[in-house]
């Protein structure tokens, strides 16, 4: 089945064009907003050739895998007539009953807020991945060749592209934050622009050889201080401000004065109050992670990898999306090396080990058939089929998968593994392991996660009675 045929089948099983209000793609999933969830044939979607799994949350999420999801998304958008990444035009279009059910099951306040934060960064991932790889690889080339390519125009173009994304990332974060929270995207971009380090910024000028001092904090303004989190908070605040000003602004004046007041009031508040908040949050995050990673050492590595899948299951993993972006910033505290991600990648390894143990020890044909489909993509780093179709429904195997993953986390922390980008896991993680770290060490850590999940599941979580209850005799 080619991509066009697959897109047509997915649309049909999602209830047809009339039932789809929005379509978007992330790294592995086609996300479909539907008006009536009851019209969606989830069983049929799961059986489609090329579909690796289906997740039902506030949207229908069809797992297709990296690369393929973008090709299917292109065909799907042609069929629906909706732009890729388009949002639902009317929230009221969604069926009231489905909205209530989904809100009760998945839209708890904390999870919903963190999903919105993730929505700000997900559209930026292709650029972050590309720029991270460029920065990491060119740094290695510069060191290994002693700058032999420096000054060559095409090489400097490539280096500039890697630099540009992270240099102007606060602008993009501010724009997406304002849009996600109901404000004008361009006003959010202005908020983010405050946090781009540019010497020509008037606020950084000298007047009579004296710098401009910001009141309350009593310091010279430092645009990069607070980083992406300051831009994120400012973008959200600009959206909040714009919406509330618009409520009281007479219609005849709205076009001119709402954006003007939003920018002026929001900018003053952002510089004086929001940037320090962003700086404190950023410092707090790095201090906490430094404590877990360095002070706690292997214990911290075990805890991080063993608890990641439960975070995914309840939707709290979205909080890590901006943190990964902070780590991959070459101007950040870790110089663009993400030491957290390799540890978290081990969570998928624990699941692969658990799935393999269930396949070898259980004789249940239905379970084994599902595992045969889920294991290969699990090895490649797409863990949704294993988690949602195998380990979570069985319960005990999900726990042993998590505990086994911790062993891989211990090894990853011992090797001090780092990545120069994000967006992939499993064996695909070899593509983003930071140059200078032997890739064999990553493979060893992943094999330890496999072994941990396998052994713990084999001895403690192959429950024949539970398997029969879930998958039949």
Secondary structure, DSSP 8 states (H G I E B T S, - for coil): --HHHHHHHHHHHTT-GGGEEEEEE-SSEEEEEES-GGG--HHHHHHSTT--EEEESSSEEEE--TTHHHHHHHHHHHHHT--TT---S-GGGS-HHHHHHHHHHH--HHHHHHHHHHHHHHTTHHHHHHHHHHHHHHHHHHHHTTSTTTT-HHHHHHHHHHHHHHHSHHHHHHHHHHHHTTS-HHHHHHHHHTTS--TT-GGG-EETTEE-EETTTTEE--TTTTHHHHHHHHHHHHHHHHHHHHHHS-HHHHHHHHHHHHHHHHHHHIIIIIHHHHHHHHHHHHHHHHIIIIISTHHHHHHHHHHHHHHHHHTGGGGGHHHHHHHT-TTSTTTT-BTTHHHHHHHHHHHHHHHHHHHHH---HHHHHHHHHHHHHHHTT--HHHIIIIIHHHSHHHHHHHHHHHHHHHHHHHHT--BS--S--GGGGGGTB-TTS-HHHHHHHHHHHHHHHHHHHHHHT--HHHHHHHH--
